[in-house]
Amino acid sequence: MDLKTSLPSEETSFVGRRAELAEAKALLAASRLLTLTGPGGIGKTRLALRLARQVSRAFADGVRLLRVDTVQDTDLLPQAMAVELGLRDVGRDAPVKIIDFLRDKELLLVLDNCEHLAEACGVLAGRILAAAPGVRVLATSRHVLRAEAEHLLPVGPLPVPTAADGRAAAARTDAVVLFRQRAVQAGVLAGPEDHAAVARICRQLDGIPLAIELCAAWVRHMSLAEILTRLDDRFALLGADGVEVPARHRSLAAAVEWSYERCSAEEQTLWTRLSVCSGGFTLAAAAAVGLAADLPREDLVGLIAGLVDKSIVTRDRTVRGSARYRMLETLREFGLSRLTAREERAARIRHRDHLVGQVDQWSLEWFGPDQVEIVGLTRADHANLRSALQFCLDDPAQAPLGARLVASMSYYWTNCGLFGEARWWVDRALLVEDLSPDVRFHTLWLSAYTALGLGDQDRSIDESSQAEAVARGAGDPGRIALALAVRAFVLGVFEGDPIAADACYAEAISRFGDAPELGGYLVLTHAGRAMVAGLSGNQVQAAASARQAIELAEVRGELCHRSYALYGLALAEWQLGNWPEAAANAKSAVRLKHRFGDFNGLALAVQLLAWIASASGDFTRAANLLGVGERIWTFTGGKAMLDSDAWIVPNTACREVVVGRLGQRRFESAFREGIDRGGDLDDAVDYVLGAQASSGQAPPELTAQELRVAQLIAEGVGNRTIASRLLIAQRTAQVHVENILGKLGFSSRAQIASWVVQRRLDDQQLPVLEDD
């Protein structure tokens, strides 16, 4: 996937549509909202994605895609759009934040499969276009959006050969080309002698792309003549009830129904059950949702392969080593229509139970070396998790379990920049009656934490106090500690009372000792204490707490909360005048914040680098970084610097010093360069990490062990092999890699490898690696 355009790669060849593409380009150039309309299976999505790729260079800020079919609630639509735009921590005013973000952008927003939320999509698109003149919207929908100035382009079927066409002419029609290409993919080459049968099949299917692809998949199992016979039978059956059905709808219905009937009973059962999955599924999910007494586990892979062969299921992508599959929305809807209400409910319960089990496992493993992998896996199932939460919270009998799932996802909500969506679900969860004390505590704690991230300190104080009362009522020291840690941060950063904050932190840390199962949160608590101490000028406490947090994190292989500790240590080193060390730690924090999507933390770390650059005399670089930091705040939904004087005051002071040393004109030029660099987050992070300060200060030297690790990285080996070669634990190897990246200001292993090669070219000494 292209990160700037967010468009998936084309899995199969694109056929025809030259006239439609030309017309769509002209309409999109003349209007700012174009909706491709037509029935399911007609090819609206493929056409929209191809059009978006072709015009993407005309949009300086790229293309963003939102698959609206993965969102079932009108109120959740802005949150989902914010996530796809790269915004983080967007609260209830998501539409306002989206509009503010897009106001100065030149961007194409693609809204795919809008029909079930057509009105909401139209309203939101209208608000965006009214405020953001450089944005255009391309939508696909079976229904018009009814937005002002909406232009429509009906998408029709592919051209089919007429009975009068000769062989050569028929072979060039788009429908025939599509059938032959998909037949080749199924392993069968339709030769010239088959042209009449292929042409008749395409006419029979009225040129509907999905119908053609479904039938072409069957050439592996039957002859073209047999396919025609089965289609004739299906058409006769569809017309038997005397109901008038439009030809195109009947063609698609015939192909889908016929494909369904040609599947084995077991494949049919799996198809219908998997239709409750939203946004794709893994083999593990397919087993959990689709298998029961009537479908043995040993048959799963064969059944999935059979559905892939028949073009019902497509291989999507691999996420962290797990293959994912998906169904086209038309086929998913058909599968749902074949389930009785009772069967659908049973499948959704299995779907929910699978996700609850996954989240419980990921939450349990969160404070370990697999955090990045867990984030990737959770993100891949984000749409499924939304579906499961919606199913639970819409049903009073299931709502308590839905609230538990909301709370169990706290590792994801709080560490990946999703405070806003978390608050949307938390507000619903808190309305659930008869929550257990455990779920109520964790839901209140999550609500307090997300309020903190959104700059709503009053709510954070109130709900952390409620959470503490629940914990004290249960006599649970670990939960008391969690509540105290949230309150401590609010007191120190927002209330300006570092003494009260430190007392809260001290009590929290002592209580964690009685709750070893929550030891991972001890990392965050020490890191928070370091940040509060650093921001209040207590460098000794800041450095001590940060180092404690880093030590605990290294033991666990933990990275996410380690980033807060690195920030706290960088604050202390900056105030102590140890600027190279401060910069190295702040850059390490930047890397980690970016990997986890913590844009609040990323912006704060970049601004700290600006303070460090100013203190070390590199004023132009400081102005650059101030600009980058300010631009990154626009990617968040909260207030810049969380509207806290703890950050506003030193940032303002830094700016005044830099303006005083450079002069207003030079400052504005350097600041604007930073603003421009920050327009794309990936580019911004590369700029922050890769550009060396102009003062000429050398980066910190690596230890001998880190140099050995760097050489092995240059050889192209992974952490497991590094651990084996150096006789260390795998997570220790991972920690060494993170240290190297942070010290050198790099963002990838490839940069480390290039650095090693350059040192060899420069004839700089490297330790000798012994042979295995």
N, C-alpha and C positions, 0 to 999 in steps of 0.2 A: 504493500500500500504506500502511495506517495503521501508523505506527511503533510506537505503543503497543500495538496489538493484533496486529500482524504478520499480519493476515488479508488475503489478496488480494481485490481488488474482484470483484464478480460480473460475469462477462462476458456472461451471458445471463440472461433472466428466470427467476425461481424459480417453479415451478408446484406447487400443491397442498401435501400433507403437513401439513395443519392438525392432524389427529388425532395424527400422529407427533410433531409439534413440541410439542404440549400434553403428551403422555405423556413425552417426553424431558425437558421442563422439570421436570415433577413428579419424575421419577426422579433428575435431577441435583440437585434441591433436597433430596431425601431421602437420597441416597448421594453418595459422593465419587469413585467411579469408575464411569463409565457407558461401556459398549462397544456401539456400533452394529454389528450383525453382519448378514451377508447375502452373497449371491454377488456377483461382479464385475458392475459396470454397473447395480446396483440403485439407486444414488444415495446411498450412505452418506456420501460426502465432501460432496456438496452439502447434505445434511441437517445434517451436523455443523457446517459453516461457517455456515449460516443460523442454527442454534441458538446458536452461539458469538456471532454478532453481536447476537442478541436479548437475550442474558443478560450481555453484556460490561459493562454499567454496574453490575452487581452486584459486580464485582471491581475493587477499588480499584487494583490493580496490572495490570489489563488481561488480555489473552489472548495466549498465545504458541502458534504453530503449528509443529510439526515434521513434515515429510513423511518418514515413516520409509522409504518405498520408495526414497529416494535414498541410503540407508545400507545397505550390504550385509554389513557385519561387525559381529557382536555387540559386540566390544570397542570399536568406534568409536561406538556408539550414544550413550554419555554425552558424548563430545566434541561430537557433532553437536547434542545437546540443549543443551549449554552455549553453543554459538555462537548458537542460536536464542533462548536466554534473554537474550542480550546479555552473557554472561560472556566474559571474555578471559583468555588466558594460563593456562588450566586444564591442569594436568599429569595424571599418572597417577591421582591420586585424584579424578578428575572427579566420580564419584557423591557423594563427601563434600562437595565444593565446591558442587555443585548443591543438595544438601540444606541446607547452611548458608545458601546464598543464598535459598532458598525458605522457610526456617523461619518468617519473620515476614511473608511475603507473602500477599496475598489475590488469587489469580490462577487463571485457568483455563488448563490445559495441554491442547492438542489434539494427539493423536498419530494421524496419518492413515496408513492402509494399513500396518497392523502385522503382517499375517499371516505374512510371512517371518521376522520376529523376534518372534513373539508371546510366547514365553516370556521373552525378555530384556526386552521392554517391560513385561510383567507384574511381573517382579521389581523393575525400577527404579521403576515407578509405585508399587508397594507400599512401597518404602523411602521414597519422597518423601512419600506420604500419612501414613505412620506418624510422620514428624518434622515435617511442615508442616500444621498443622490448618486453615490458611486456603486451602489449595490443593485444587482439584478437577481430575480428569482426565477428559477426554472422548476416547474412542478409536474408531477405525473399523478393522474387521478382519474377514476372512472366517472367522477362527478366534478362539475366546475366548482371553483373556489368562491365565486361570486364576490371577488375583491374588485375594488375600483381599478379601472384601466387594465383589467385582465384580458390578455389575448389568448385565443384558443387555437390549437392545432390538432384537429382530429387525426388520430393515427389509424390508418386502415391496414388491411391485410397485405401481404406481399403479392406482387403480380404473379398470376398463374398462367400456364399455357392454355390457349384456346384449342378447340378441336381442329381448327383449320391450320394451326401452326405446324410448320415442318419440324423435322427432328432437330436441326441446328438452332432454330429460333426457340423451340421449347426448352432446349438444354440451357439457354442463356437466361431464362426467366428466374427471378430471385427465389421463388418458392422451390423450383427444381434444384437450383444450386444449393440451397439450404438442406434439402432432403439428402442430396448426394454427399455433402460434406459430413452431415451427422451419421449417415450410414457408414462412411469410411471410419469415423470415430468408433462405431460399433463393431468394426472389423470386417465389413462387407463392402466390396466395390460393385456398385450398380453399373453394369456395362451398357453399351449402346443398345443391345437387344432388349433392355428393360425400360427404354425411354417411355414407351406408351403407358406402361403400368405406373411408373413414377409420376408422369404427367396427370394421369387420372386420379391418383391418390392426392396430389396437391390440389386438383380441382375439387375433389370430394371434401377436402378439409378447408376449402375456401381461402387458402393462403394464410391461415392463422399460424404464426411461427411456433407457438408452444405446441399446437396440435401436430404440426409437421415433425417437430423434434421428438415428440412422444412416439409417433408411429415409426419414425426412422430408427428408433432404438430397438424395434422388434425385428429388424431384418436379420439379426443374429439367430433368431429362433424360428422364423417362418418365412415362406416365400412371399414375394410381392403379391402374387395372386391370392394367397391366403389372407394377407392383410386387407386387400380390397374386399374380399368376401365378408370378413368380420366387420369391416366398416359399413358395408351395405346393410348387414343385419342390425347394427347399432342404430343407423339412421331410421330404419323401419320401426324399431322399437321406440325411438324417441317420438316418432310421429303417430304412434298407435293410439294415443289418448285423445287425439283430435285438437290438442292445444296448439295454437299458433306460436311458434318459436322463431325469432329472427334467425336467418340462415347462419350468420357468423357465430351467434351464441350456440346454435345447434351443432355447428362444426366442432367447436371447442369441447362442448359437452360430450359429443360423440367420442372424440379422441380420449378425453380424460376417463369417461365411463368405460370405454373399451379397454384402455390400459389397465384400469382398476380390475376389470373382470379377467384380464389375461394374467394378472398376478396370482400367485398361489394364495391360498387362504391365509397362510402364515404371513406372507408379504402384505396382504391387505390389512391384517390386524396390526402389524407393525406400523404401516403407513398412517393409519388413522390415529393410533396412540401417539406417535411422534409429532402429530400435527399440533399438539398442545405446546410444543417447544417454540420459543420465540427467539429469533436471532441465531439459530443454529444449535448444534448439539455434538457432543463427543460420543465415542462408543460406550463409555461408562454411563453417560446419561441415557443413551438409547437402551442399554440393558436395564437401568433402573426404571425407566418410564414404560418401556415397551414389553418387557418380559414378564411373564406370569406362568401359571401352571400349564397353559396351553402353548407357550413358546419357550422351549428349553434354551438355556444359556449357550449350549454348544452350537446352536443354530444361528446365533446372532450375526456373526461376521458374514456368513453366507447369505442371510436375508438382506443385510445392508448392501452387500455386493450386488444382489439381485435388483434392489431398488435403484442402485447407481446405474447398472446396466440398462435399466428401463427408463432412465432420465427422470425418475421421480425424485430421487435424492441426488444432490451434487456434492462432490468433495469441495469444501470451501477453502480452508487453509490449515496450516499447522500452527498451534499456539503453545509455546513452551513444551514441545515434544508431543503434544496431543493433537491428533487429526480431528478436524471439525467438519461437520456436514450440515447441509441446509436444504430446505425445500423452497421452491418458488411460492410466493404468497397464494397464487391461484390454486396450486396443488395442496397447500396447507389448508386453505379454506374448504376444499373438497373433502379432505380427510376429516376435518372437524364436522362437516355436515353428515358424515357417515357414522358418527358416534351418537348414541343416545345420551340424554342428559345424565343418566346414571354412569354410563361408561366414561363420558368426558370428565365428570367429577372424580371418578376413581383415578383416571390418568393424571389429572391435575394434582391430586393428592400425592401420587407417586412422584410426580415432577417436583412438587414442593419438598417432599421428604428427602429426595436426592439432593436438592440444593441446600437444605438445612444441614444435612450431613456433610456436604462439601464445605460449607461456610464454617461449621463447627471445627472441622479438621484444619482448615486454613487459619482460623482464629487461634487454635491451639498451637500451631506451628509458627505463628507470626514472629515471635521474638527469637528468630533463628537465622540461619544463613540463606534461607530460601525466600526472603521477602520479595525480591524482584519477580521471581517466578510466580509467587502467590498473587501479586498485583496483576500480572499479565493474565493469569487464569480467571481471576475475578472479573477483570474488565471484559474478557471474552464472553462471560456469562451475564453481563450487566442487564441485557434485555430480558433474559430468562428470570433473573432475580426480580426485576420490576414486575414481570408477569406473576410470579409467585407471591410477591407482596400484595399486589392488587387482588389476587384470588383470595388470599387470607383475610385482608382487612375489609373486603366487601362482604364477608360472611361472618356474622357474630360468633358462630360456633368455631370458626378457624382463627378469629382475630387475635386471641392471646398468643398463638403460635406465630402469627405474622409479626406481632410486637417483639417477640423473642428474636425473630430473624432480623428485624431492623437493628436491635441492640447488638446481636452477634456480629453484624457487619461493621462494627465500630472501627476495626482496624483499617477497613477500606475507606469509609466515609471520612475519617479524621486525618488520614495520612496521604490521601491522594487528591486533595483539593476538591472534595465533594461535600463541603459543609452545607451548601444550599439545598441540594437534593436530600441530604440526610435530614435537614430540618423539616422538609416537606413530609417525609415518612414519619419522623418522630412526632410531629404534631398530630398525625392520625393515630399513631400508636398510643400516645398519652390519653386519648379519648376512650381507649378500650377499658371496659370494666373488668374488675376482678383479676387484675394482673397479680402474679405472684410477687412477693417482696423482692426476689432476685431480679425478675424482669423489670419491675418498676424502678428499682435502683439503677440498673444499667441503662434504662431508657432515659431517666432523669440525668444521669451522668453524661450520656451522649448529648443530650439536649444542651446541658451546661457547657460542654466542651465546644460544640458547634456554635453556640451563641458567642463564645469567646473568640472563635475564629472569624466570626462575622462582625466583630466589634460591638456586640450588644452586651456590655459588661453588667448592666442591671439584671438582665435575665439570667446571665451566667451565675451571678452571685445568688440570686433567688433559687435557682434550680440546683445549684451545688449544695445549698443549705438544705433543700428538701431531700436531696440524695443522702446527705450526711445524716439527717434525722432518721431516714429509713435504715441506714447502716447501723447507727447507734442503737436503734430499737431492736435490731437483730443481734447486736453485740458482735458485729463482724469487723475486726480490725483492718483487714485488707480493703474493704469497701470504704471504711472511714478514711483511710489513707488516700484512696482515689479521689474522693470528694474534696479533701483538704488540699490536694495538689492543684486542682482546678482553681479553688478559691485563692490559693497562695499566688498564683500567676496573675489573677485579676487584681489582687491587692497591690502587688509589686509593680505591675506594668500600667494598669489603668487608674488605680486609686492613689498611686504615688506614696505607698506606705511600705517601704522595703523591710522595715523592722517587723511589722506584723506578718508580712509575707514569709520572712525567714523563719519565724516561729511556727507558722503553719507547715512549712517544708520540713522543719526539724521533727515535728510531731508525726507528719506523714511518713517520713523515712523510718522512724522508730516503729511505727505500726506495721510497715511492710515486712519487718523482720518476723512478725507472727503470721505472715501469709506468704510462704515461699512460692506458692503457685502463681502469685502476681509479681514475681520478681522482675519480669520484663518491664513492668511499669516503673520499677525503681530506676531504670535507665532514664526514662522520660522525666521522672521527678528530680533526679540529680541534674539533668540537663536544664530543666526549667529553673531550678534554683541558681544554676550558673548564669543563665540569661538574665534573670532578675538582678542578681548581684552585679553582673557586668554593666547593666544599664544604669544601676544606681551608684556606680563608681567603686564598688568593693572588689577590687581586682583579685585579692588573695582568696576570698571566698569563691569568686567566679572560677578561677583557675583550678582550685581544689575540687569543686563540685564537678566541673567539666571533665577533669581527668578521672574522677571516680566513675562518671557515666561512661566515658570512653573505655575504661578498663572492663566494666561490666558488659558493655556492648561487644567488645572484642572476644570475651569468653564465649558469648552466645553466637558470634558471627552476625550480630544485629547491625543494620545499616541505617534504618529510617530515623530512629530516635538518636542515633549517634550523630546525625546531621545537626540536631539542636545543640548537642554538646560541643561539636566543632565550632558552631557559631558562638557559643558562650566562651570557649577558649580563645577564639579570635578576638572577641571583645576585650578580654583581659590582656592579651598580648598587645593589642593596639594601644590600650591605655598605659601599659608598661613601657612602650616604646620599642617593643620587639616586632618591628613591622614586617620583615620577611616571614617570620613564623606566623604572624597574624594573617598575612595574605595567603599563605599556604593553607592554613586551616579554613579560612573563609572560602577559598576556592574548592576545597574538599566538600564543604557544606553546599556550595552551588551545584556541584556535580550530583550530589545525592538528592537535593531538593528537586532538581530537574528530572531525575530518573523516576521519582515517585509522584510527580505532578503537583508538588506543594508550591504553588506559585506565590503565596504570601511569604513563605520562608525564602523562596528564591529571590524575590524583590528585596527583602531585608538583607540578605547576604550580599547582594550586589551593591546595595547602598553602603554596607559596612566596608566593602572593598574601596568604595569612593573615599570614605573617611580615612582609610589606611593610606591610600595614594596621596591624599592631601597632606597628611601628617608627615609622610616621607618626602614631600617636596615635589611630587609629580602632579602638578595642578591641572595640566591638560588632560591627563588620564583620569583624574578625579572628576573633571567636568563631563568627560565621556561616560563614565560609570554612573554619575548622577542622572544623566539622560536615559541610559539603559534602564536603570532602576525605576524611573518615573514611568517609562513606557510599559514595563512589565506589570506595574500596578493596574494598568488598564485591562489586563487579562484576568484580573480577579474581580469578583463581584462585591467585595467588601470595600471599606474605606482605605485610602492610601495610608500606609503606616499604621493601619488599624485605628486611626484617629487618636493615637496615644502620644502624649508629650515625651514619653520615654524615647521614642524614635524621632518625633518631629523636631525636638529641640536640637539634638546633635546634628541632624541632617541639615537644618537651617543654618546652624553655625558653620558647618562644612561649606555650604554653598556661599555664605558670606565671605569666608576666607578665600575661596577659590576665585570668586569674582574680584575681590580686592587684589589678588596677585596677578590675575590675567587681564583684568579690565572687562567691562561689560561686553564689548564687541567680541573679543576672543573667547570669552566664556560662552556666549550664546552660540557661536560657531561650533565649539567643541561639544556643548550640550546637545545641540541639534544633531550632530553626528551620532551621539549616543541614542537619541530618540529614534533616529532612522535605523540604527543597528538593532534596536529592540523590537522592530516590527514583526519579525519572525523569531519565535522563541528559540528554536534550534540554532539559528544563526547567532542570536544574541548570546546564548551560552557559549558557543564556540568562540565568539569574540571576547567575552569576559575571561574565559579560561586560557585562550590561546595567545592573546596579545600580551607581550611582556611590557612591564613598566619602562618608560623611556629613561628612567634614572640609571639604568644599566645594572641594577642590583641582580646578582645571580640567584637562581632558585636554590632552595636548600638542597644539600647533598643527600643522596640516598645512602642508607646503611649497606654494609657488605651483603647482608641477606637479601635486601631489596634489589640490589644490583644483580644478584643471582636470579631472582625471580624475573627481573626485566629481561635478562638474556634468554630465559626459557620462553617467555612470551614472544620474543623475537623469533624463536624457533617454531612458533605456531602451536604450542601445546596448551592444553587447558589446565584448569586449577587442579584437577585430579592428578594429572601427570606431574605437575609442579610439586604437589604434596608428596607424591611417591619418590620423585628424584631427590628432594631435599629432606625427606624423612620428617615431615611435619604434617599436622592435621589439615584436611582440605579447607576448613573454614579459616585456619590460620593463613593459608595461601591466599584466600580471598581477601583477608584483611591486608596482607602485604600489597596486593594489587591495588586496593583502594588507597592505601597510603602513597603508593607510587604515583597514581593518577592525581591525587591531591597535591603532592609536593611539586610535581612538574607542571601542574595546571593543565593537564590533558583531559580529554573526554572519551578516549577510546583506547583499546589495546593496540590498535594499529599505530597510533601516535607513539606509544611506548616503543614498539618495534622499530619505527623510523628513528627514534631518538638513539636507540642502541646502535643501529647501523651507522648513524652520523658520528657517534663517539668513536666507533671503530675506524671510520674514515679519517677522523681527526687524530687518530693514534692515541686516544686517551685510555688509560689503564682500566681494564675490567677484570674482576676475579675469574680465575680459571675454574671451569666446571669439570669435575671428574666424570669419566665415562661410567655408565651403569655397570 
